[in-house]
Amino acid sequence: MSFIKKRLGYKIMVAMLIIILFVLLAEIYMRIYFGTKDRLEIAATLSTELADSIYSGIKYPMEVGDSEAIKRELSDIREKMRDVQVFICDFDKEVIYSTHTDKVKTKLTESINNKAISSALTETLKTGIEPRFDPRKPFEDIVSGRRQIVVMRPILNEKDCYHCHGLSRKVLGGIVIRLDAERTYAQVVAQRNRTIMIVIFLIPIAILLVYLMVNKLVRHPVESLADKAKKFAEGDMSISVDVKTEDEIGILGKTFNYMVESVSSFSKKLEEEVHRKTALLNERTRLLTLLERANKELRELDKLKSTFLANMSH
């Protein structure tokens, strides 16, 4: 981990990879969570529509007492829709017709393991009101280890039914449909697995692309700038950075070039001033030397003068 701490490019690369991984994991979660709910909603809606369709199909045969027509319709449903189970029960929850004939004349509650569904069925047969449920959270029962969506609707005692059932009862029975949801969950799992495979395939590509981009756009320009800054610190005033971009790295390179130019210009001016001052100092030194020589010559002249005067006085 120490090499990551010492490299800005690696830090950026790790940060980008973490973001990419987080987005992909969020995508997987969203696909599983909302994908499951969406598919269950579709399955529950189809089951409700199927219940309405079955009721429309058996309504007339029930009115005229044609039980064979009802059986044929349920038999056709079993042949064409193997994931669907249909139960038609009376108000006492006894199965009168079913796609699965072995369930006929049994209590429907014996085929239901979920107590909430049993309670909802009891309430529906009592009130004649179809239970309300969130399509994204339909009734689910587990039968033989398989998850099944359950929908129900009451069979009301209507005018055409009075000749057989009289007026005393409001609800004659109910229709319960169970739809095997394992295929729905399997589709969600398959979609999740495909997403995971895509993630596994894309992560190395993302790592490679991020690595190349970071090296090209960050690492190499920064290392080049650092190398030239070192040479500049050692006294090379002729270096400059080749600026190819207008981003922050480019701005940094332009700033470095401006700094080098400013320091180089100041250094030249300082050097010229030093030369000028040195020349003045040398000139002053030369003048002082001449002045000192002249003073020395004057002193010697004074000595000669004094000697001459002394000889003359004698």
Backbone torsions as a table, in degrees:
resi	resn	phi	psi	omega
1	MET	NA	-18.3	-176.6
2	SER	-65.9	-34.3	-179.1
3	PHE	-68.4	-26.5	176.4
4	ILE	-71.7	-41.1	-179.9
5	LYS	-63.8	-27.5	-176.2
6	LYS	-91.8	-3.2	-176.6
7	ARG	-124.5	118.5	177.6
8	LEU	-64.3	-40.2	-179.9
9	GLY	-60.2	-42.1	179.5
10	TYR	-67.0	-36.5	177.5
11	LYS	-62.3	-44.8	178.6
12	ILE	-63.2	-41.9	-179.2
13	MET	-63.1	-45.2	178.9
14	VAL	-62.6	-42.3	179.4
15	ALA	-62.0	-43.4	179.8
16	MET	-65.8	-40.0	178.9
17	LEU	-65.9	-38.5	177.2
18	ILE	-62.9	-42.1	178.8
19	ILE	-63.3	-45.2	179.6
20	ILE	-61.4	-44.2	-179.9
21	LEU	-64.2	-40.3	179.0
22	PHE	-62.7	-43.3	179.7
23	VAL	-63.8	-42.6	-179.5
24	LEU	-66.3	-41.3	177.7
25	LEU	-64.7	-38.9	176.5
26	ALA	-62.8	-38.5	178.0
27	GLU	-63.4	-42.2	178.2
28	ILE	-61.7	-46.0	-179.4
29	TYR	-62.3	-43.8	-179.2
30	MET	-64.4	-39.7	179.3
31	ARG	-63.6	-42.9	-178.9
32	ILE	-69.9	-48.2	-173.8
33	TYR	-67.9	-56.8	-176.8
34	PHE	-77.8	-30.5	177.0
35	GLY	-62.0	-42.6	177.7
36	THR	-62.8	-47.4	-178.5
37	LYS	-63.8	-42.6	-179.5
38	ASP	-63.7	-43.4	-178.9
39	ARG	-68.9	-37.6	176.4
40	LEU	-65.2	-37.9	178.1
41	GLU	-62.5	-43.1	178.2
42	ILE	-62.9	-44.5	-179.5
43	ALA	-63.9	-41.6	179.6
44	ALA	-65.7	-40.0	178.3
45	THR	-63.8	-43.5	177.6
46	LEU	-62.8	-39.4	179.1
47	SER	-64.6	-40.9	178.5
48	THR	-64.5	-43.3	178.4
49	GLU	-64.8	-36.4	178.0
50	LEU	-65.4	-40.7	178.1
51	ALA	-60.8	-43.2	178.1
52	ASP	-64.3	-40.3	-179.8
53	SER	-65.6	-42.7	178.9
54	ILE	-63.7	-41.5	179.9
55	TYR	-62.1	-42.0	178.2
56	SER	-64.1	-34.9	-178.0
57	GLY	-73.8	-31.2	-176.5
58	ILE	-99.0	-5.9	-175.2
59	LYS	-60.0	-51.3	-178.3
60	TYR	-67.7	-45.7	177.6
61	PRO	-58.7	-34.6	178.3
62	MET	-68.7	-36.0	-179.4
63	GLU	-66.2	-36.2	-177.8
64	VAL	-96.9	-0.7	177.9
65	GLY	77.0	25.8	-179.4
66	ASP	-89.6	82.7	-177.4
67	SER	-68.1	-30.0	-179.0
68	GLU	-65.8	-36.7	178.1
69	ALA	-65.1	-38.2	178.1
70	ILE	-65.4	-43.3	-179.6
71	LYS	-63.7	-40.9	179.6
72	ARG	-63.3	-41.2	179.8
73	GLU	-64.0	-43.6	179.4
74	LEU	-67.2	-34.8	177.3
75	SER	-64.8	-41.1	177.6
76	ASP	-63.0	-39.2	179.0
77	ILE	-62.8	-41.2	-178.9
78	ARG	-65.6	-37.2	-178.6
79	GLU	-71.5	-38.2	-174.2
80	LYS	-91.1	-24.2	-176.2
81	MET	-131.2	83.8	-173.3
82	ARG	-71.9	-16.5	179.0
83	ASP	-88.4	2.9	-174.6
84	VAL	-113.3	136.3	171.8
85	GLN	-120.6	131.3	-179.0
86	VAL	-119.1	133.0	176.9
87	PHE	-126.8	129.6	173.1
88	ILE	-116.0	116.8	-175.6
89	CYS	-118.1	162.9	174.3
90	ASP	-87.6	-175.4	-177.6
91	PHE	-66.8	-14.9	179.6
92	ASP	-97.6	14.0	177.5
93	LYS	67.9	17.5	176.3
94	GLU	-88.2	131.7	-177.7
95	VAL	-72.6	121.2	179.4
96	ILE	-96.9	-43.5	178.1
97	TYR	-133.3	152.0	177.9
98	SER	-163.0	152.1	171.9
99	THR	-65.1	-23.2	178.5
100	HIS	-110.8	100.3	-171.3
101	THR	-63.3	-20.9	180.0
102	ASP	-69.6	-13.1	179.8
103	LYS	-92.2	-7.7	-178.7
104	VAL	-66.1	141.3	-179.6
105	LYS	67.9	19.8	171.1
106	THR	-110.7	163.3	176.1
107	LYS	-75.6	130.6	-177.9
108	LEU	-62.6	-32.7	-180.0
109	THR	-63.1	-21.6	177.9
110	GLU	-70.7	-21.2	179.9
111	SER	-96.5	3.4	-178.7
112	ILE	-116.6	124.8	-179.3
113	ASN	-96.7	-23.7	-177.9
114	ASN	-83.4	118.3	-177.8
115	LYS	-65.0	-33.1	179.0
116	ALA	-63.6	-37.3	178.6
117	ILE	-69.3	-40.9	177.5
118	SER	-61.0	-42.8	179.2
119	SER	-65.0	-40.7	179.5
120	ALA	-65.0	-38.6	178.1
121	LEU	-64.7	-44.3	178.0
122	THR	-58.7	-43.6	-178.8
123	GLU	-67.7	-38.1	179.7
124	THR	-65.7	-43.8	179.6
125	LEU	-69.1	-20.6	179.6
126	LYS	-85.7	-42.7	-173.3
127	THR	-100.1	-22.6	-175.3
128	GLY	78.7	11.9	-179.3
129	ILE	-104.2	125.9	179.3
130	GLU	-66.5	130.5	-177.4
131	PRO	-63.9	138.8	177.4
132	ARG	-88.2	140.0	177.4
133	PHE	-150.1	155.0	176.5
134	ASP	-76.1	121.5	179.9
135	PRO	-56.6	-25.4	178.0
136	ARG	-80.6	-12.9	177.1
137	LYS	-134.5	65.9	-178.0
138	PRO	-71.3	169.4	174.2
139	PHE	-63.4	133.7	177.3
140	GLU	-127.3	134.1	176.5
141	ASP	-124.5	152.4	177.8
142	ILE	-113.2	116.6	-179.0
143	VAL	-125.1	122.2	-179.0
144	SER	55.7	36.9	177.3
145	GLY	78.4	6.0	-179.2
146	ARG	-115.1	135.7	179.3
147	ARG	-78.3	135.9	-177.8
148	GLN	-135.4	139.3	175.3
149	ILE	-87.2	134.7	-176.3
150	VAL	-120.0	128.1	172.6
151	VAL	-127.9	154.0	-178.4
152	MET	-146.8	155.1	174.5
153	ARG	-149.9	146.1	-178.0
154	PRO	-78.8	153.5	169.8
155	ILE	-105.1	109.3	-174.0
156	LEU	-87.0	153.8	177.8
157	ASN	-83.2	99.5	-177.6
158	GLU	-99.4	176.0	-173.2
159	LYS	-57.3	-39.0	-177.7
160	ASP	-71.9	-9.4	-178.8
161	CYS	-98.6	-7.7	-173.6
162	TYR	-61.8	-32.2	-174.9
163	HIS	-66.6	-22.5	179.0
164	CYS	-103.8	-37.8	-171.0
165	HIS	-110.2	-5.1	179.9
166	GLY	71.8	-166.0	-176.0
167	LEU	-108.8	-0.3	-170.4
168	SER	-71.9	-32.9	-175.3
169	ARG	-105.4	141.7	176.4
170	LYS	-85.9	-36.9	-176.8
171	VAL	-117.7	126.5	179.1
172	LEU	-90.5	-26.5	-179.0
173	GLY	171.5	-154.7	-178.6
174	GLY	-155.7	161.9	174.8
175	ILE	-113.6	126.0	178.3
176	VAL	-120.5	129.0	180.0
177	ILE	-120.5	131.6	175.1
178	ARG	-115.8	126.5	-179.9
179	LEU	-114.5	123.0	179.4
180	ASP	-62.0	118.8	-176.2
181	ALA	-95.5	-1.0	-177.0
182	GLU	-62.6	-36.1	178.3
183	ARG	-64.7	-38.1	177.9
184	THR	-62.6	-47.6	178.9
185	TYR	-65.5	-35.5	179.0
186	ALA	-64.7	-37.8	177.7
187	GLN	-64.5	-39.1	177.8
188	VAL	-65.0	-43.1	179.2
189	VAL	-63.5	-41.3	178.5
190	ALA	-63.3	-41.0	178.2
191	GLN	-64.7	-41.0	177.4
192	ARG	-61.4	-44.7	-179.2
193	ASN	-63.8	-38.0	177.2
194	ARG	-63.9	-40.2	179.3
195	THR	-65.1	-41.0	178.7
196	ILE	-62.8	-41.8	178.4
197	MET	-63.6	-39.8	177.3
198	ILE	-62.6	-41.9	179.0
199	VAL	-62.1	-46.4	-180.0
200	ILE	-60.9	-35.7	179.8
201	PHE	-75.1	-36.5	-174.7
202	LEU	-81.8	-29.1	-176.5
203	ILE	-57.5	-50.1	178.4
204	PRO	-60.8	-38.7	178.1
205	ILE	-64.0	-42.0	178.6
206	ALA	-62.8	-41.9	179.4
207	ILE	-61.0	-45.8	-179.0
208	LEU	-63.1	-47.1	-178.5
209	LEU	-63.8	-43.4	179.5
210	VAL	-64.4	-40.4	179.4
211	TYR	-61.0	-47.3	-179.8
212	LEU	-64.5	-41.6	-179.6
213	MET	-66.1	-43.7	-179.8
214	VAL	-64.7	-41.4	178.5
215	ASN	-63.1	-43.8	-175.5
216	LYS	-73.7	-42.6	-171.8
217	LEU	-92.9	-22.8	-174.7
218	VAL	-123.9	-59.4	-169.9
219	ARG	-62.9	-53.4	-177.7
220	HIS	-63.3	-45.8	176.9
221	PRO	-60.9	-40.2	-179.1
222	VAL	-68.7	-42.1	178.9
223	GLU	-64.8	-39.9	177.0
224	SER	-62.9	-42.5	178.5
225	LEU	-63.8	-41.5	179.6
226	ALA	-64.7	-40.6	179.2
227	ASP	-63.9	-41.9	179.9
228	LYS	-72.0	-31.8	175.4
229	ALA	-64.8	-37.1	177.7
230	LYS	-65.2	-44.0	178.2
231	LYS	-63.5	-38.4	177.9
232	PHE	-63.5	-40.9	178.5
233	ALA	-65.1	-26.4	179.2
234	GLU	-84.2	-2.1	173.2
235	GLY	113.0	0.6	179.6
236	ASP	-80.9	109.0	-177.5
237	MET	-94.8	3.5	-175.4
238	SER	-99.4	-2.1	-175.5
239	ILE	-79.1	158.6	174.8
240	SER	-157.5	158.1	-179.5
241	VAL	-98.1	135.0	177.4
242	ASP	-82.2	103.8	-176.3
243	VAL	-86.4	120.3	-178.3
244	LYS	-115.7	-10.0	-176.8
245	THR	-127.8	166.4	178.2
246	GLU	-107.3	9.5	-178.3
247	ASP	-84.2	-166.0	-176.9
248	GLU	-61.7	-36.5	177.5
249	ILE	-64.0	-41.5	177.0
250	GLY	-63.8	-41.7	177.3
251	ILE	-62.3	-41.2	178.2
252	LEU	-62.2	-41.2	178.2
253	GLY	-64.4	-42.8	177.9
254	LYS	-62.7	-40.8	178.6
255	THR	-63.7	-40.2	178.1
256	PHE	-63.2	-45.3	178.7
257	ASN	-61.0	-41.2	178.4
258	TYR	-63.2	-40.7	178.8
259	MET	-63.8	-44.4	179.7
260	VAL	-62.3	-44.4	179.4
261	GLU	-62.7	-42.0	-179.7
262	SER	-64.9	-47.0	-179.9
263	VAL	-65.6	-40.4	179.7
264	SER	-63.9	-43.7	178.5
265	SER	-63.4	-44.3	178.3
266	PHE	-63.6	-39.0	179.7
267	SER	-63.6	-40.4	178.6
268	LYS	-64.7	-44.7	179.3
269	LYS	-62.6	-40.7	178.9
270	LEU	-64.8	-40.2	179.6
271	GLU	-64.8	-43.1	177.3
272	GLU	-62.1	-40.4	178.9
273	GLU	-64.9	-40.1	178.8
274	VAL	-63.1	-42.9	178.2
275	HIS	-62.0	-43.0	-179.8
276	ARG	-63.5	-45.9	179.3
277	LYS	-63.9	-39.2	179.0
278	THR	-64.2	-41.7	178.1
279	ALA	-62.6	-43.6	177.3
280	LEU	-62.2	-41.7	179.5
281	LEU	-64.4	-41.4	178.3
282	ASN	-63.9	-40.7	178.1
283	GLU	-63.2	-42.0	178.9
284	ARG	-64.4	-41.3	179.3
285	THR	-63.0	-42.0	178.2
286	ARG	-61.6	-42.3	179.0
287	LEU	-65.1	-40.7	178.4
288	LEU	-63.5	-38.8	178.6
289	THR	-63.7	-43.5	178.2
290	LEU	-63.7	-40.4	179.4
291	LEU	-64.9	-41.5	179.1
292	GLU	-65.1	-38.0	178.5
293	ARG	-66.8	-39.5	179.2
294	ALA	-65.5	-41.4	177.2
295	ASN	-61.3	-40.7	179.2
296	LYS	-63.3	-42.5	179.6
297	GLU	-65.5	-37.0	177.5
298	LEU	-64.5	-40.9	179.0
299	ARG	-64.1	-40.6	178.3
300	GLU	-65.9	-37.6	177.9
301	LEU	-64.2	-39.7	177.4
302	ASP	-62.8	-40.6	178.6
303	LYS	-61.0	-46.2	178.8
304	LEU	-60.8	-40.4	179.4
305	LYS	-63.0	-44.4	-179.9
306	SER	-63.6	-39.9	180.0
307	THR	-66.2	-42.1	179.5
308	PHE	-62.2	-45.6	-180.0
309	LEU	-63.1	-40.1	-178.8
310	ALA	-65.4	-40.5	179.0
311	ASN	-67.5	-36.6	179.6
312	MET	-66.2	-36.7	-177.3
313	SER	-69.8	-27.4	175.5
314	HIS	-78.7	NA	NA
